């Protein structure tokens, strides 16, 4: 006979319990995946509506300003969509899950996974990488132990991989169209006023230690005479620096010397200016060429604004293409964006004017339905009309009681 009493509060089979919890978690994860696939199949994306949402989002100035970045590789400047634009693409394209997971943290290193999954097509991009818990400083590498610092460095490193994953599951032509729309939005809303320039200089100095002299040396002119295309390029550089795609040394001289260094001209023993100083002598010629370039730019901008027919903007585009090889790439992109914007504007005006001309008189058959179609068409081209939208809107508001009576 066994006289040993078992302690009801004694140790239990912890191994079996942990195995049960793991099985439950695995089953839950499987069910979540299955549910996501079923919902995506039941509510598939409409590519046309999704594309419209993306282009509409890219007309927002706040998104367009942070949508593009630049970095230098092998002497070539490369521009692409930033993580902010990639996130906007995923959100508006629909049926996409994306994010960053920290899988493991051990011995001063985090193992991180970035992923993007198109649930509808079951296309998945995954990137697994290690993030050492160190930070580069002027005095060398510094080990970080604070949880918040570790989180920030993991998020920073993960955002770049996340961007690559998202762009890997979204069609390339969708991304290219979004980038073009952002460029058009930037070129149409760029502000080179004194306050805007001051804010830009302050941001570069406070966040990256880049001085006004360094910026002037890069753009090869005084900051007060900066062109819109150069201002946009500085925005892209800022976005690249903020996302960690490049460093300040990739864009600016670390010494911060002025853009036009002043050198005293000393005559030689014969009292003549040395031959090497001819560069200073030719400075006026270079300034004249710059002035001529500025004059051509100003005249071309005025011609774009004065264009009153799509045929005129097409002729301007052909003229710009003929000058492409002799223009700075940023200047070419800016002018191309302005021409495209004017074409959209003229096309929208032509469409609305045609519908107004064909609108029946109040009380005639189909008058009410055609008026409703006109209102919808006006709202559809609102982004292209600019200030003209208000004029057309007021005009239709005055006409509405006659066409849509109670």
Phi and psi in degrees as a GROMACS rama.xvg file:
@    title "Ramachandran Plot"
@    xaxis  label "Phi"
@    yaxis  label "Psi"
@TYPE xy
-88.1395  117.661  UNK-2
-96.1629  5.02264  UNK-3
-80.1512  126.14  UNK-4
-94.3341  131.963  UNK-5
-84.1019  131.196  UNK-6
-72.9674  116.254  UNK-7
-67.2182  -17.7345  UNK-8
-102.377  17.0936  UNK-9
-73.6659  -175.403  UNK-10
-67.7332  145.786  UNK-11
-110.943  175.087  UNK-12
-78.9598  87.6606  UNK-13
-67.8254  -30.5846  UNK-14
-63.5463  -44.8038  UNK-15
-64.726  -35.3968  UNK-16
-67.7202  -45.4289  UNK-17
-65.1954  -35.9925  UNK-18
-64.111  -36.1191  UNK-19
-66.7356  -41.0034  UNK-20
-62.765  -42.1843  UNK-21
-62.4928  -41.0346  UNK-22
-64.0453  -39.3375  UNK-23
-64.0779  -43.0658  UNK-24
-63.6535  -41.9658  UNK-25
-63.3773  -41.7003  UNK-26
-64.5104  -39.4457  UNK-27
-64.4149  -42.7904  UNK-28
-62.4909  -41.1665  UNK-29
-63.1308  -41.2959  UNK-30
-66.0684  -37.4029  UNK-31
-63.7717  -43.0382  UNK-32
-63.3471  -45.4484  UNK-33
-62.131  -41.4613  UNK-34
-63.7543  -41.5731  UNK-35
-62.6419  -41.653  UNK-36
-65.5182  -41.4882  UNK-37
-65.5505  -44.7207  UNK-38
-63.7756  -41.2069  UNK-39
-63.7097  -37.8239  UNK-40
-71.4151  -32.5194  UNK-41
-76.0921  -33.4501  UNK-42
-123.718  71.5586  UNK-43
-68.2535  155.697  UNK-44
-72.7682  149.293  UNK-45
-97.843  106.693  UNK-46
-57.1457  -36.9894  UNK-47
-67.4128  -47.6231  UNK-48
-64.9845  -39.1531  UNK-49
-64.3501  -40.958  UNK-50
-64.9911  -39.6825  UNK-51
-61.6229  -41.3678  UNK-52
-63.0243  -41.7027  UNK-53
-63.9485  -47.8833  UNK-54
-65.2471  -37.0149  UNK-55
-64.7236  -40.4655  UNK-56
-63.7031  -35.0304  UNK-57
-74.4181  -8.6786  UNK-58
-83.7232  -8.80449  UNK-59
-75.0439  128.034  UNK-60
-62.5765  -38.5276  UNK-61
-64.5327  -38.4084  UNK-62
-73.3887  -43.5442  UNK-63
-60.7898  -36.4901  UNK-64
-64.2564  -29.5241  UNK-65
-109.503  13.4212  UNK-66
-86.91  -20.4248  UNK-67
-125.131  148.701  UNK-68
-134.438  162.653  UNK-69
-132.97  149.415  UNK-70
-150.058  156.264  UNK-71
-100.426  130.731  UNK-72
-140.113  117.134  UNK-73
60.9901  33.893  UNK-74
80.5994  0.0438818  UNK-75
-110.006  134.939  UNK-76
-89.3322  125.201  UNK-77
-114.711  131.555  UNK-78
-117.804  141.698  UNK-79
-156.985  175.459  UNK-80
-72.9888  138.758  UNK-81
-83.8081  175.573  UNK-82
-63.363  -33.4014  UNK-83
-63.2199  -43.9022  UNK-84
-68.2737  -38.537  UNK-85
-60.6945  -42.4335  UNK-86
-64.1988  -41.1503  UNK-87
-64.1386  -37.7109  UNK-88
-62.2439  -46.6433  UNK-89
-63.8011  -41.1787  UNK-90
-65.3961  -38.6728  UNK-91
-90.1115  -23.0111  UNK-92
-71.0298  -35.0909  UNK-93
86.5154  156.555  UNK-94
56.226  38.1845  UNK-95
-127.115  129.924  UNK-96
-106.918  135.014  UNK-97
-149.921  157.813  UNK-98
167.889  -172.715  UNK-99
-129.748  134.61  UNK-100
-125.082  136.551  UNK-101
-92.4478  110.454  UNK-102
-80.6881  -36.4943  UNK-103
-157.5  147.983  UNK-104
-136.844  112.504  UNK-105
-156.736  139.283  UNK-106
54.8483  41.5118  UNK-107
73.5233  20.1109  UNK-108
-138.153  136.167  UNK-109
-105.463  132.096  UNK-110
-96.042  120.103  UNK-111
-123.244  147.69  UNK-112
-124.923  126.614  UNK-113
-108.308  138.242  UNK-114
-145.886  154.361  UNK-115
-143.752  130.512  UNK-116
-131.89  115.281  UNK-117
-82.0454  102.056  UNK-118
-66.005  -31.5305  UNK-119
-70.3693  -43.4968  UNK-120
-96.8736  -4.05623  UNK-121
57.7665  37.339  UNK-122
-97.7109  131.815  UNK-123
-134.427  137.142  UNK-124
-122.153  126.484  UNK-125
-132.378  135.426  UNK-126
-131.386  121.9  UNK-127
-109.343  132.946  UNK-128
-151.008  162.929  UNK-129
-105.773  138.641  UNK-130
-120.574  104.502  UNK-131
-65.774  144.042  UNK-132
-84.6859  63.9015  UNK-133
-135.379  154.901  UNK-134
-130.763  131.851  UNK-135
-77.1515  128.694  UNK-136
-128.769  174.493  UNK-137
-64.7158  -24.1867  UNK-138
-95.7352  9.9622  UNK-139
112.634  -167.135  UNK-140
-78.6519  137.224  UNK-141
-121.287  128.182  UNK-142
-73.9414  133.743  UNK-143
-111.661  139.67  UNK-144
-125.12  -17.691  UNK-145
-68.434  137.266  UNK-146
-60.5756  -38.363  UNK-147
-67.0238  -41.2395  UNK-148
-64.7679  -39.5313  UNK-149
-64.4463  -41.8633  UNK-150
-60.9605  -43.1012  UNK-151
-65.6295  -42.291  UNK-152
-70.3066  -34.6174  UNK-153
-66.943  -43.571  UNK-154
-64.1367  -39.2262  UNK-155
-66.0215  -46.7529  UNK-156
-67.5838  -35.702  UNK-157
-72.0882  -29.1331  UNK-158
-63.1631  -35.59  UNK-159
-66.8777  -43.1324  UNK-160
-67.9387  -35.8075  UNK-161
-63.0433  -41.9097  UNK-162
-56.8135  -46.6416  UNK-163
-63.0667  -38.021  UNK-164
-65.9026  -44.9999  UNK-165
-62.7613  -46.4593  UNK-166
-66.8402  -18.3933  UNK-167
-78.0724  -19.5333  UNK-168
-107.719  -10.6153  UNK-169
-98.581  134.57  UNK-170
-52.8566  140.912  UNK-171
-62.5571  -36.5801  UNK-172
-67.5866  -29.4218  UNK-173
-65.4989  -44.5752  UNK-174
-63.3449  -43.6107  UNK-175
-62.8658  -40.8178  UNK-176
-64.4073  -39.4938  UNK-177
-65.2589  -41.1253  UNK-178
-62.9388  -43.4221  UNK-179
-62.4156  -42.1336  UNK-180
-64.274  -39.2506  UNK-181
-64.2805  -38.8051  UNK-182
-64.6713  -40.4286  UNK-183
-64.4022  -43.3175  UNK-184
-62.2809  -43.0553  UNK-185
-62.6017  -47.1537  UNK-186
-66.7497  -27.3194  UNK-187
-87.1293  -16.1552  UNK-188
-118.505  5.93831  UNK-189
-64.8219  136.696  UNK-190
-120.183  113.398  UNK-191
-109.553  33.7693  UNK-192
-72.0201  169.23  UNK-193
-61.3416  -40.1525  UNK-194
-65.5105  -40.4014  UNK-195
-66.2705  -41.1508  UNK-196
-65.0573  -42.2841  UNK-197
-61.1566  -41.2855  UNK-198
-64.673  -40.3039  UNK-199
-63.2593  -46.1081  UNK-200
-61.8947  -42.7701  UNK-201
-63.1658  -39.5294  UNK-202
-65.792  -46.0688  UNK-203
-62.51  -39.1387  UNK-204
-71.9878  -44.2448  UNK-205
-73.2402  -35.2907  UNK-206
-92.2226  -31.6117  UNK-207
-129.643  -0.136543  UNK-208
70.2438  23.2535  UNK-209
-90.4129  125.581  UNK-210
-89.1375  168.787  UNK-211
-63.066  -39.0544  UNK-212
-61.3323  -39.1392  UNK-213
-65.5742  -40.7759  UNK-214
-66.3463  -42.8406  UNK-215
-63.0252  -36.6892  UNK-216
-66.4689  -34.2741  UNK-217
-70.9185  -43.9087  UNK-218
-86.1328  -5.98178  UNK-219
59.5877  40.1413  UNK-220
-167.948  164.921  UNK-221
-68.6686  148.89  UNK-222
-63.7842  -27.3175  UNK-223
-67.2333  -23.9626  UNK-224
-105.759  22.7303  UNK-225
-63.1722  140.737  UNK-226
-87.1677  156.615  UNK-227
-56.2806  -39.9144  UNK-228
-63.0376  -38.5974  UNK-229
-70.4845  -35.7963  UNK-230
-62.8679  -42.3519  UNK-231
-63.9251  -37.9833  UNK-232
-64.2709  -38.2389  UNK-233
-65.4725  -34.8746  UNK-234
-61.5251  -43.153  UNK-235
-65.127  -39.3898  UNK-236
-63.4476  -42.7208  UNK-237
-59.579  -44.3622  UNK-238
-63.0292  -38.4537  UNK-239
-64.7781  -41.5296  UNK-240
-66.5166  -41.1297  UNK-241
-67.7144  -36.043  UNK-242
-81.8919  -4.66841  UNK-243
77.9064  16.6689  UNK-244
-76.3655  -19.9385  UNK-245
-154.522  172.562  UNK-246
-114.98  165.418  UNK-247
-60.465  -32.3291  UNK-248
-67.6558  -17.3114  UNK-249
-74.702  -19.6032  UNK-250
-118.97  -32.5367  UNK-251
-126.17  148.232  UNK-252
-70.5023  134.762  UNK-253
-71.2115  -20.6575  UNK-254
-78.9724  -19.5976  UNK-255
67.4293  31.9727  UNK-256
-69.1215  152.603  UNK-257
-61.6967  159.285  UNK-258
-67.9518  -28.3909  UNK-259
-125.041  91.971  UNK-260
-65.8153  140.363  UNK-261
-95.2914  124.545  UNK-262
-125.44  128.825  UNK-263
-69.1077  134.416  UNK-264
-94.8861  116.805  UNK-265
-109.567  126.754  UNK-266
-70.5688  154.225  UNK-267
-82.7534  -167.367  UNK-268
-65.5196  -25.7449  UNK-269
-87.1963  0.867724  UNK-270
80.2014  13.0836  UNK-271
-106.484  157.866  UNK-272
-77.3682  129.853  UNK-273
-57.4736  154.304  UNK-274
-62.2456  -33.3156  UNK-275
-67.1076  -18.3445  UNK-276
-82.9557  0.776428  UNK-277
-60.4675  -22.0706  UNK-278
-60.7078  -41.9921  UNK-279
-65.65  -34.8476  UNK-280
-68.105  -31.8599  UNK-281
-85.1727  0.0342599  UNK-282
-59.7918  -37.7456  UNK-283
-63.6581  -39.5491  UNK-284
-62.1695  -41.3986  UNK-285
-64.242  -40.0898  UNK-286
-63.4348  -38.7616  UNK-287
-62.1319  -41.1279  UNK-288
-64.6789  -38.7513  UNK-289
-63.678  -41.681  UNK-290
-63.1556  -40.8474  UNK-291
-62.6587  -40.425  UNK-292
-63.2375  -42.774  UNK-293
-63.1037  -39.9229  UNK-294
-63.9507  -43.8867  UNK-295
-61.4936  -41.5905  UNK-296
-61.7184  -47.3497  UNK-297
-63.1518  -43.2671  UNK-298
-64.328  -41.7361  UNK-299
-65.4767  -39.5393  UNK-300
-61.0588  -43.2474  UNK-301
-64.8711  -37.0767  UNK-302
-66.0086  -37.2339  UNK-303
-64.2552  -45.6858  UNK-304
-65.5374  -31.7775  UNK-305
-84.6663  -9.58108  UNK-306
-60.585  129.17  UNK-307
-117.505  5.14099  UNK-308
-146.158  151.51  UNK-309
-63.2776  -31.2477  UNK-310
-62.3111  -34.7032  UNK-311
-68.1704  -41.7842  UNK-312
-67.6148  -32.6532  UNK-313
-65.0758  -39.6231  UNK-314
-65.8277  -38.9632  UNK-315
-64.7608  -38.7063  UNK-316
-63.4553  -41.9963  UNK-317
-63.0673  -40.1591  UNK-318
-64.5504  -39.7992  UNK-319
-65.4404  -41.2896  UNK-320
-62.6812  -34.6267  UNK-321
-67.9664  -27.6053  UNK-322
-94.7346  2.12041  UNK-323
-56.1177  -45.2984  UNK-324
-66.829  -24.1653  UNK-325
-95.4978  -0.0557119  UNK-326
-106.443  151.413  UNK-327
-64.4368  141.095  UNK-328
-60.3224  -35.3095  UNK-329
-70.4519  -38.9043  UNK-330
-66.379  -41.4778  UNK-331
-60.2125  -45.1712  UNK-332
-63.8295  -39.6051  UNK-333
-63.2064  -47.7813  UNK-334
-66.9619  -38.0894  UNK-335
-62.8819  -40.3306  UNK-336
-63.9587  -39.5103  UNK-337
-66.7418  -39.6598  UNK-338
-64.0203  -44.1249  UNK-339
-61.4533  -42.5335  UNK-340
-62.0805  -42.1989  UNK-341
-66.5051  -36.0907  UNK-342
-63.2787  -44.8771  UNK-343
-60.9584  -41.2604  UNK-344
-63.8981  -48.0317  UNK-345
-65.506  -37.761  UNK-346
-63.7858  -39.537  UNK-347
-66.5986  -43.1504  UNK-348
-62.3497  -43.7202  UNK-349
-61.4122  -40.5892  UNK-350
-65.7748  -45.9289  UNK-351
-67.2973  -41.4602  UNK-352
-64.1591  -37.8121  UNK-353
-64.8678  -42.4384  UNK-354
-67.1642  -36.1759  UNK-355
-64.9978  -40.5361  UNK-356
-66.3929  -35.5218  UNK-357
-88.653  0.330532  UNK-358
-70.3584  125.132  UNK-359
-65.9252  165.138  UNK-360
-70.4201  152.341  UNK-361
-56.1677  136.685  UNK-362
93.5106  -16.0453  UNK-363
-77.609  160.732  UNK-364
-58.0132  139.522  UNK-365
66.5318  7.56845  UNK-366
-63.8409  -44.7464  UNK-367
-66.291  -43.8915  UNK-368
-66.1885  -37.8435  UNK-369
-70.7362  -30.849  UNK-370
-67.186  -41.1371  UNK-371
-61.8608  -41.2727  UNK-372
-62.9878  -36.9031  UNK-373
-64.6434  -42.4866  UNK-374
-61.5858  -43.3882  UNK-375
-63.9806  -41.081  UNK-376
-64.1026  -38.8681  UNK-377
-63.8663  -43.9426  UNK-378
-65.6112  -31.8507  UNK-379
-69.0232  -31.2903  UNK-380
-105.027  16.0839  UNK-381
-54.59  -43.256  UNK-382
-64.9316  -25.1109  UNK-383
-90.4405  -22.6618  UNK-384
-80.4459  -27.6064  UNK-385
65.184  -129.441  UNK-386
-69.2311  -19.8363  UNK-387
-67.4667  -22.9889  UNK-388
-60.0081  -41.9474  UNK-389
-62.8943  -39.477  UNK-390
-63.5156  -46.9826  UNK-391
-65.533  -38.5884  UNK-392
-63.1172  -43.4906  UNK-393
-63.0711  -40.1542  UNK-394
-62.8869  -43.9808  UNK-395
-70.1428  -33.5041  UNK-396
-62.2602  -38.8957  UNK-397
-68.5348  -32.7434  UNK-398
-82.526  -20.9019  UNK-399
-58.5711  -44.7491  UNK-400
-58.7514  -29.9457  UNK-401
-75.274  -32.5404  UNK-402
-92.5308  -33.7035  UNK-403
-118.055  77.2563  UNK-404
-82.7339  151.859  UNK-405
